[in-house]
Amino acid sequence: MQGVNVVDHPLVQHKLSIMRDKNLSTASFRRLLKEISLLLGYEVTRDLELTTKEIETPLEKMQAPTIEGKKLVFASVLRAGNGLVEGLLDLVPAARVAHVGLYRDHETLQAVEYFFKAPSDLENRLVIVVDPMLATANSAIAAIQMLKDRGATNLRFLCLLAAPEGISNLRRAHPDVEIYTASIDRQLNEKGYIVPGIGDAGDRIYGTK
């Protein structure tokens, strides 16, 4: 699919298969999500622009590659997005973090905003929007629009699982935002959950029902 990047690295696929098991403990699910977020993070940041600066190694001076531009932003769609952000911050500890509070109305499946906090100068930063599940895409579409309304112009969306319906909806609403995911699952069920999926990511991360 145009604008969709599936991370098919064997370690990503192996860890995802373990996470799908309904009998996996909360602690193990959380640990694996952190591990897989590191691997996904490598892919979503693969083409960051580099510049050079002079440093001195123990042997000589050299022009060393460093990331160019302002620090990137991980925008977590609360609450489940935080499960991915923890691993991403291990990969890029200097990154800024935005929090976008949205919940899905179980009757309408529409996203409802309850919180927003982001760094300044979003227009000058790469913003990676993070949510484990891209199901209907209503939350992702709303979160991206909120960030655009605050000035963000360079955005990507990173998730663990995506449904074809969600991909179509997000690409139609925000065709400028590329999607990175570990898997495109079969479809949504009548309740708007991804199948075969992993269940409710937030509940599995935090041990709630």
C-alpha positions as CSV (number, residue, x, y, z in Angstrom):
1,M,0.0,0.0,0.0
2,Q,1.3,3.5,-0.8
3,G,2.4,5.4,2.2
4,V,2.4,2.3,4.4
5,N,5.6,0.7,5.7
6,V,5.4,-2.8,7.2
7,V,8.4,-3.7,9.4
8,D,8.8,-7.4,8.6
9,H,12.1,-8.0,10.4
10,P,12.1,-11.5,11.9
11,L,12.6,-10.3,15.4
12,V,9.6,-8.0,15.1
13,Q,7.4,-10.7,13.8
14,H,8.5,-13.2,16.4
15,K,7.9,-10.9,19.3
16,L,4.5,-9.9,17.9
17,S,3.5,-13.5,17.7
18,I,4.3,-14.0,21.3
19,M,2.3,-10.9,22.2
20,R,-0.8,-12.1,20.5
21,D,-1.2,-15.0,22.9
22,K,-4.1,-14.3,25.2
23,N,-2.4,-16.2,28.1
24,L,0.7,-13.9,28.1
25,S,1.2,-12.1,31.4
26,T,0.9,-8.4,31.7
27,A,4.6,-8.1,32.7
28,S,5.7,-10.1,29.6
29,F,3.4,-8.1,27.3
30,R,4.8,-4.8,28.6
31,R,8.4,-6.0,28.3
32,L,7.9,-7.3,24.7
33,L,6.1,-4.1,23.7
34,K,9.1,-2.1,24.9
35,E,11.5,-4.4,23.0
36,I,9.5,-4.2,19.8
37,S,9.1,-0.5,20.0
38,L,12.9,-0.2,19.8
39,L,12.9,-2.2,16.6
40,L,10.1,-0.2,15.1
41,G,11.9,3.0,16.1
42,Y,14.9,2.1,14.0
43,E,12.6,1.9,10.9
44,V,10.6,5.0,11.5
45,T,13.8,7.1,12.0
46,R,15.8,5.4,9.3
47,D,16.0,8.5,7.0
48,L,16.6,11.2,9.6
49,E,18.9,13.8,8.1
50,L,22.5,13.8,9.2
51,T,25.1,16.5,9.4
52,T,28.7,16.4,10.8
53,K,30.6,17.9,13.6
54,E,34.2,17.8,14.6
55,I,35.1,15.5,17.5
56,E,38.3,14.0,18.8
57,T,38.6,10.3,19.2
58,P,41.4,8.8,21.3
59,L,43.5,8.7,18.1
60,E,42.6,11.8,16.0
61,K,40.1,14.4,15.1
62,M,37.3,13.5,12.7
63,Q,34.1,14.8,11.1
64,A,31.5,12.7,12.9
65,P,27.9,12.2,11.7
66,T,25.1,13.6,13.9
67,I,21.4,14.1,13.5
68,E,20.6,17.4,12.0
69,G,17.8,19.8,13.0
70,K,15.7,20.2,16.1
71,K,15.0,17.2,18.4
72,L,12.1,15.1,17.2
73,V,8.9,14.6,19.0
74,F,7.1,11.4,20.0
75,A,3.4,12.2,20.3
76,S,1.7,9.5,22.5
77,V,-2.0,8.9,22.0
78,L,-3.0,8.2,25.6
79,R,-3.0,5.9,27.2
80,A,-1.8,3.0,25.2
81,G,0.7,5.1,23.2
82,N,2.8,5.4,26.4
83,G,3.6,1.7,26.1
84,L,5.5,2.3,22.9
85,V,7.0,5.7,23.9
86,E,9.0,4.1,26.8
87,G,11.0,2.0,24.4
88,L,11.3,4.8,21.8
89,L,12.8,7.1,24.5
90,D,15.5,4.4,25.2
91,L,16.4,4.7,21.5
92,V,16.2,8.5,21.3
93,P,16.5,9.8,24.9
94,A,16.8,13.4,23.9
95,A,13.4,13.4,22.0
96,R,10.6,15.6,23.2
97,V,7.2,14.0,24.1
98,A,3.7,15.2,23.4
99,H,0.6,13.7,25.0
100,V,-2.7,13.6,23.2
101,G,-5.6,12.5,25.4
102,L,-8.3,10.8,23.4
103,Y,-10.8,8.0,24.2
104,R,-13.1,6.1,21.9
105,D,-16.8,6.4,22.4
106,H,-17.9,2.8,22.4
107,E,-21.3,3.7,20.9
108,T,-20.1,6.0,18.0
109,L,-16.5,4.8,17.8
110,Q,-15.5,8.5,17.5
111,A,-12.5,10.0,19.3
112,V,-13.2,12.4,22.2
113,E,-10.5,14.8,23.3
114,Y,-9.7,15.3,27.0
115,F,-6.0,16.4,27.1
116,F,-3.3,17.9,25.0
117,K,0.2,19.0,25.9
118,A,3.1,19.4,23.3
119,P,6.5,21.0,23.0
120,S,6.7,24.4,21.2
121,D,7.9,24.9,17.7
122,L,6.2,21.8,16.3
123,E,6.5,23.2,12.8
124,N,10.3,22.8,12.9
125,R,10.3,19.2,14.3
126,L,9.6,15.7,13.0
127,V,6.6,14.5,15.0
128,I,6.1,10.7,15.3
129,V,2.5,9.9,16.4
130,V,2.5,6.7,18.5
131,D,-0.5,4.4,19.2
132,P,-0.2,0.6,19.3
133,M,-3.5,0.0,17.3
134,L,-4.7,1.6,14.1
135,A,-8.3,0.2,14.1
136,T,-11.0,2.6,12.8
137,A,-8.3,5.4,12.7
138,N,-10.7,7.8,14.4
139,S,-8.2,8.5,17.2
140,A,-5.2,8.7,14.9
141,I,-7.0,11.1,12.6
142,A,-8.1,13.3,15.5
143,A,-4.6,13.3,17.1
144,I,-2.8,14.2,13.9
145,Q,-5.3,17.0,13.2
146,M,-4.7,18.4,16.7
147,L,-1.0,18.4,16.2
148,K,-1.4,20.0,12.8
149,D,-3.6,22.7,14.3
150,R,-0.7,23.4,16.7
151,G,1.7,23.9,13.8
152,A,3.1,20.4,13.0
153,T,3.9,19.9,9.3
154,N,6.1,16.8,9.3
155,L,4.4,13.8,10.8
156,R,4.6,10.0,10.7
157,F,2.3,7.5,12.4
158,L,3.8,4.4,14.2
159,C,1.7,1.5,15.4
160,L,2.0,-2.1,16.3
161,L,-1.0,-3.4,14.4
162,A,-3.2,-1.9,11.6
163,A,-6.5,-2.9,10.1
164,P,-7.0,-2.2,6.3
165,E,-10.0,-0.1,7.2
166,G,-7.9,2.1,9.5
167,I,-5.2,2.5,6.9
168,S,-7.7,3.6,4.3
169,N,-9.3,6.1,6.6
170,L,-6.1,7.6,7.8
171,R,-4.6,7.8,4.3
172,R,-7.8,9.5,3.1
173,A,-7.8,12.1,5.9
174,H,-4.0,12.7,6.1
175,P,-2.4,11.5,2.8
176,D,0.8,13.4,3.8
177,V,1.4,11.1,6.9
178,E,3.2,7.9,6.3
179,I,2.3,4.8,8.4
180,Y,4.7,2.4,10.0
181,T,3.4,-0.9,11.4
182,A,4.5,-4.4,12.3
183,S,1.4,-6.0,10.8
184,I,-1.6,-5.3,8.7
185,D,-4.2,-7.7,10.2
186,R,-7.3,-9.1,8.4
187,Q,-10.1,-6.7,9.4
188,L,-12.2,-5.1,12.1
189,N,-14.9,-6.9,13.9
190,E,-18.4,-5.5,14.6
191,K,-17.1,-3.8,17.7
192,G,-14.3,-2.1,15.9
193,Y,-11.5,-4.3,17.2
194,I,-8.7,-5.6,15.0
195,V,-8.8,-9.3,14.2
196,P,-6.9,-11.5,14.8
197,G,-5.2,-8.7,16.7
198,I,-3.9,-8.6,20.3
199,G,-7.0,-7.5,22.1
200,D,-7.2,-4.1,23.8
201,A,-3.6,-2.9,24.0
202,G,-4.1,-0.5,26.9
203,D,-5.7,-3.2,29.0
204,R,-3.0,-5.6,28.2
205,I,-0.2,-3.1,29.0
206,Y,-1.7,-2.0,32.3
207,G,-3.6,-5.1,33.4
208,T,-7.0,-3.5,33.4
209,K,-10.3,-4.7,31.9
